[in-house]
Amino acid sequence: MAKLRHITLSVDDIEKTATFYEQAFEMKRVRVSSVAIMMSDGVVSLAIIDANKNANSGARKGLHHMGFLVDNIDEAAAKVEQGGGKYAGQIKEIGGGPRSERKYTDPDGVPFDVATPEHARKVWCIPA
């Protein structure tokens, strides 16, 4: 069964946004780079990416995508594609490849990804 496990925001000022979520919701920083800050409440991850510098942002702002944790990536991919989802590639500059993470758009064009527990632990920095 798939579980919603992360949401990504694309913003102009990652530090300002991260500070807001720390103060307002007591989220914790679990991974920081020059182009992203990963936060977590212990269950769900909030990725805050720099809209102007992160290779994955597409230079768009706001809700960027959501991510689902799946037990079997091939089975999940088949269900997504059978339901009308369209394959949209891999996350840039993060290892793992199509065996651990795949990006899609739903029938309305909303982006999301499916990922294995190993990917979630490594990249989203959440228990999986």
Secondary structure, DSSP 8 states (H G I E B T S, - for coil): --EEEEEEEEES-HHHHHHHHHHHH--EEEEE-SSEEEEESSSSEEEEEETTT-TTSTT--EEEEEEEE-S-HHHHHHHHHHTT-EEEE--TT---GGGTEEEEE-TT--EEEEE-HHHIIIII-S--
